[in-house]
Amino acid sequence: METQLEPNSKASRARPVESHFWVSSYPFFEASLFVASDPASQAQQSTQLYLYDCDGAPVNEVEVNFPAGQLGIVELDQFLGQCKLEAGLKHAHLHVVSEAGGKHMLRIHGGSSACMLGPAQEVSQLRSCFFPVLLANERNALVTLVNYGRSDSLVRCRMYVGKRVPEVRINVPALGSRVLSIPAEFSEYAKPDGNKKQPTYLRLSSTCEVPCGAQLIETISPEKEGTIFSAVS
Protein backbone atom coordinates (compact mmCIF):
# COMPACT_ATOMS: atom_id res chain seq x y z
CA MET A 1 0.00 0.00 0.00
CA GLU A 2 1.21 3.47 -0.88
CA THR A 3 -0.71 6.33 0.74
CA GLN A 4 -0.80 9.63 -1.11
CA LEU A 5 -3.38 12.24 -2.10
CA GLU A 6 -4.01 13.45 -5.62
CA PRO A 7 -1.04 15.47 -6.98
CA ASN A 8 -3.10 18.66 -7.44
CA SER A 9 -4.42 18.62 -3.89
CA LYS A 10 -2.86 21.20 -1.58
CA ALA A 11 -2.82 18.67 1.25
CA SER A 12 -0.85 16.23 -0.92
CA ARG A 13 2.03 18.72 -1.09
CA ALA A 14 2.59 18.36 2.66
CA ARG A 15 1.37 14.86 3.52
CA PRO A 16 4.11 12.20 3.71
CA VAL A 17 3.98 9.12 1.48
CA GLU A 18 3.88 5.79 3.34
CA SER A 19 4.51 2.31 1.93
CA HIS A 20 4.68 -1.16 3.46
CA PHE A 21 6.69 -4.16 2.25
CA TRP A 22 7.51 -7.70 3.36
CA VAL A 23 11.26 -8.25 3.18
CA SER A 24 13.54 -11.23 3.70
CA SER A 25 17.29 -11.74 3.71
CA TYR A 26 19.92 -14.19 2.51
CA PRO A 27 19.78 -17.13 1.76
CA PHE A 28 16.22 -16.75 0.38
CA PHE A 29 16.90 -13.45 -1.37
CA GLU A 30 18.24 -9.98 -0.73
CA ALA A 31 16.21 -6.79 -1.09
CA SER A 32 16.95 -3.24 -2.25
CA LEU A 33 14.60 -0.31 -1.69
CA PHE A 34 14.26 2.28 -4.47
CA VAL A 35 13.17 5.77 -3.43
CA ALA A 36 12.17 8.33 -6.07
CA SER A 37 11.76 11.89 -4.81
CA ASP A 38 9.28 14.48 -6.02
CA PRO A 39 10.68 15.77 -9.35
CA ALA A 40 9.29 19.23 -8.57
CA SER A 41 11.27 19.51 -5.34
CA GLN A 42 14.53 21.44 -5.21
CA ALA A 43 15.53 20.36 -1.71
CA GLN A 44 17.21 17.24 -0.36
CA GLN A 45 14.62 14.54 0.34
CA SER A 46 14.41 12.64 3.64
CA THR A 47 13.10 9.07 4.02
CA GLN A 48 12.56 7.08 7.22
CA LEU A 49 12.72 3.28 7.33
CA TYR A 50 11.12 1.36 10.20
CA LEU A 51 11.86 -2.37 10.41
CA TYR A 52 9.95 -4.81 12.63
CA ASP A 53 10.71 -8.50 13.02
CA CYS A 54 8.13 -11.22 12.33
CA ASP A 55 6.62 -10.81 15.82
CA GLY A 56 6.43 -7.01 15.57
CA ALA A 57 9.45 -6.07 17.68
CA PRO A 58 11.40 -3.03 16.36
CA VAL A 59 14.77 -4.10 14.98
CA ASN A 60 15.96 -0.97 13.17
CA GLU A 61 15.07 2.63 12.42
CA VAL A 62 17.02 4.43 9.72
CA GLU A 63 16.88 7.88 8.10
CA VAL A 64 18.35 8.33 4.64
CA ASN A 65 18.65 11.50 2.55
CA PHE A 66 18.95 11.79 -1.21
CA PRO A 67 19.54 14.81 -3.47
CA ALA A 68 16.42 16.24 -5.12
CA GLY A 69 15.52 14.59 -8.40
CA GLN A 70 17.78 11.56 -7.90
CA LEU A 71 16.82 7.92 -7.40
CA GLY A 72 17.96 6.63 -4.03
CA ILE A 73 18.81 2.97 -3.38
CA VAL A 74 19.05 1.35 0.05
CA GLU A 75 20.42 -2.19 0.48
CA LEU A 76 18.27 -3.67 3.24
CA ASP A 77 20.15 -6.83 4.20
CA GLN A 78 22.48 -4.87 6.50
CA PHE A 79 19.51 -3.86 8.68
CA LEU A 80 17.92 -7.32 9.08
CA GLY A 81 20.55 -9.04 11.21
CA GLN A 82 18.45 -9.04 14.39
CA CYS A 83 15.32 -10.47 12.77
CA LYS A 84 14.00 -13.81 14.00
CA LEU A 85 13.47 -16.95 11.96
CA GLU A 86 9.83 -17.81 11.26
CA ALA A 87 8.61 -20.47 8.81
CA GLY A 88 12.27 -21.17 8.06
CA LEU A 89 12.95 -17.61 6.89
CA LYS A 90 14.42 -14.48 8.41
CA HIS A 91 11.84 -11.88 7.41
CA ALA A 92 10.46 -8.52 8.49
CA HIS A 93 7.91 -5.75 7.99
CA LEU A 94 9.36 -2.66 6.31
CA HIS A 95 7.48 0.63 6.77
CA VAL A 96 8.78 3.47 4.57
CA VAL A 97 7.88 7.15 5.03
CA SER A 98 9.02 9.82 2.54
CA GLU A 99 8.20 13.44 1.96
CA ALA A 100 5.23 14.28 -0.25
CA GLY A 101 5.61 13.30 -3.89
CA GLY A 102 7.92 10.35 -3.26
CA LYS A 103 7.57 6.84 -4.69
CA HIS A 104 8.81 3.49 -3.37
CA MET A 105 9.64 0.19 -5.07
CA LEU A 106 11.40 -2.94 -3.88
CA ARG A 107 13.82 -5.10 -5.86
CA ILE A 108 14.36 -8.66 -4.69
CA HIS A 109 17.33 -10.54 -6.08
CA GLY A 110 19.17 -13.81 -5.57
CA GLY A 111 21.73 -15.50 -7.78
CA SER A 112 21.09 -14.37 -11.35
CA SER A 113 17.39 -13.63 -10.85
CA ALA A 114 15.57 -10.48 -9.74
CA CYS A 115 12.14 -8.84 -9.87
CA MET A 116 10.46 -5.60 -8.81
CA LEU A 117 7.58 -5.19 -6.37
CA GLY A 118 5.32 -2.28 -5.61
CA PRO A 119 3.99 -1.60 -2.09
CA ALA A 120 1.82 -4.27 -0.47
CA GLN A 121 -1.90 -4.45 -1.27
CA GLU A 122 -4.15 -3.56 1.64
CA VAL A 123 -6.39 -6.22 3.21
CA SER A 124 -9.02 -4.88 5.62
CA GLN A 125 -12.70 -4.92 6.56
CA LEU A 126 -13.43 -2.79 3.52
CA ARG A 127 -10.97 -4.24 1.02
CA SER A 128 -10.10 -7.74 -0.18
CA CYS A 129 -7.31 -8.56 -2.60
CA PHE A 130 -6.89 -11.28 -5.23
CA PHE A 131 -3.80 -13.03 -6.57
CA PRO A 132 -3.58 -15.37 -9.59
CA VAL A 133 -1.54 -18.52 -8.93
CA LEU A 134 -0.41 -21.22 -11.35
CA LEU A 135 0.09 -24.52 -9.53
CA ALA A 136 2.93 -26.57 -11.02
CA ASN A 137 5.66 -28.88 -9.74
CA GLU A 138 8.42 -26.35 -10.46
CA ARG A 139 6.60 -23.39 -8.86
CA ASN A 140 6.30 -22.38 -5.20
CA ALA A 141 3.94 -19.54 -4.30
CA LEU A 142 4.33 -17.57 -1.06
CA VAL A 143 1.76 -15.14 0.29
CA THR A 144 3.48 -12.58 2.51
CA LEU A 145 1.64 -10.46 5.08
CA VAL A 146 2.55 -7.41 7.17
CA ASN A 147 0.44 -5.84 9.89
CA TYR A 148 0.10 -2.04 9.70
CA GLY A 149 -1.32 -1.58 13.20
CA ARG A 150 -0.57 -2.08 16.87
CA SER A 151 -2.94 -4.99 17.51
CA ASP A 152 -3.09 -8.47 16.01
CA SER A 153 -5.05 -9.05 12.81
CA LEU A 154 -6.63 -12.21 11.40
CA VAL A 155 -6.40 -12.71 7.63
CA ARG A 156 -8.43 -15.30 5.72
CA CYS A 157 -6.81 -16.84 2.65
CA ARG A 158 -9.23 -18.70 0.38
CA MET A 159 -8.09 -20.64 -2.68
CA TYR A 160 -10.40 -21.20 -5.64
CA VAL A 161 -9.28 -24.35 -7.46
CA GLY A 162 -11.86 -25.98 -9.70
CA LYS A 163 -15.05 -26.38 -7.65
CA ARG A 164 -13.17 -26.52 -4.37
CA VAL A 165 -12.70 -23.53 -2.06
CA PRO A 166 -10.36 -24.44 0.84
CA GLU A 167 -9.46 -21.75 3.36
CA VAL A 168 -6.80 -21.08 5.99
CA ARG A 169 -6.62 -18.30 8.57
CA ILE A 170 -3.42 -16.56 9.59
CA ASN A 171 -2.92 -14.44 12.69
CA VAL A 172 -0.50 -11.60 11.95
CA PRO A 173 1.04 -10.06 15.11
CA ALA A 174 0.86 -6.30 15.64
CA LEU A 175 3.42 -4.63 13.32
CA GLY A 176 4.73 -8.11 12.50
CA SER A 177 4.90 -10.29 9.41
CA ARG A 178 3.91 -13.76 8.33
CA VAL A 179 4.57 -15.91 5.27
CA LEU A 180 2.20 -18.54 3.90
CA SER A 181 3.47 -21.30 1.59
CA ILE A 182 0.62 -22.25 -0.73
CA PRO A 183 1.90 -25.80 -1.50
CA ALA A 184 2.35 -26.47 2.24
CA GLU A 185 -0.88 -24.92 3.55
CA PHE A 186 -3.05 -26.29 0.74
CA SER A 187 -1.13 -29.54 0.26
CA GLU A 188 -4.27 -31.55 -0.49
CA TYR A 189 -5.23 -29.25 -3.37
CA ALA A 190 -1.95 -27.72 -4.56
CA LYS A 191 -0.32 -30.82 -6.06
CA PRO A 192 -0.93 -31.00 -9.83
CA ASP A 193 -0.67 -34.43 -11.46
CA GLY A 194 2.62 -35.04 -13.29
CA ASN A 195 3.60 -32.09 -15.46
CA LYS A 196 0.10 -30.61 -15.51
CA LYS A 197 -0.42 -26.98 -14.52
CA GLN A 198 -3.49 -25.86 -12.60
CA PRO A 199 -4.58 -22.20 -12.74
CA THR A 200 -6.21 -20.94 -9.57
CA TYR A 201 -6.53 -17.73 -7.59
CA LEU A 202 -6.42 -16.59 -3.98
CA ARG A 203 -8.73 -14.21 -2.16
CA LEU A 204 -7.46 -12.51 0.99
CA SER A 205 -9.89 -10.81 3.36
CA SER A 206 -10.21 -9.75 6.99
CA THR A 207 -12.92 -8.83 9.48
CA CYS A 208 -10.46 -7.00 11.75
CA GLU A 209 -10.23 -3.23 12.04
CA VAL A 210 -6.44 -3.33 11.72
CA PRO A 211 -5.37 -3.43 8.04
CA CYS A 212 -2.63 -5.69 6.73
CA GLY A 213 -0.60 -5.63 3.54
CA ALA A 214 -0.24 -8.62 1.20
CA GLN A 215 2.17 -9.56 -1.57
CA LEU A 216 2.61 -12.72 -3.65
CA ILE A 217 6.11 -14.00 -4.42
CA GLU A 218 6.70 -17.05 -6.60
CA THR A 219 9.89 -19.01 -7.04
CA ILE A 220 10.15 -20.94 -10.29
CA SER A 221 12.82 -23.62 -10.68
CA PRO A 222 12.97 -24.86 -14.30
CA GLU A 223 15.17 -27.86 -15.05
CA LYS A 224 18.86 -27.03 -15.61
CA GLU A 225 18.27 -23.39 -14.67
CA GLY A 226 18.54 -21.35 -11.49
CA THR A 227 15.60 -20.06 -9.48
CA ILE A 228 13.46 -17.34 -11.08
CA PHE A 229 11.50 -14.84 -8.97
CA SER A 230 8.05 -13.56 -9.88
CA ALA A 231 5.93 -11.21 -7.78
CA VAL A 232 2.49 -9.58 -7.60
CA SER A 233 1.73 -6.63 -5.34
Secondary structure, DSSP 8 states (H G I E B T S, - for coil): -EE---TT-TGGGTS-EEEEEEEE-TTT-EEEEEEE--TT--S-EEEEEEEEETTS-EEEEEEEEE-TT-EEEEE-GGG-TT--EETTEEEEEEEEEE-TT-EEEEEEEETTEEEEE-S-EEESSS--EEEEEEE-TTEEEEEEEEE-SSS-EEEEEEEEBTTB--EEEEEE-TT-EEEEEHHHHTTTTS--STT--EEEEEEEEE-SSS-EEEEEEEEE--TTS--EEEEE-
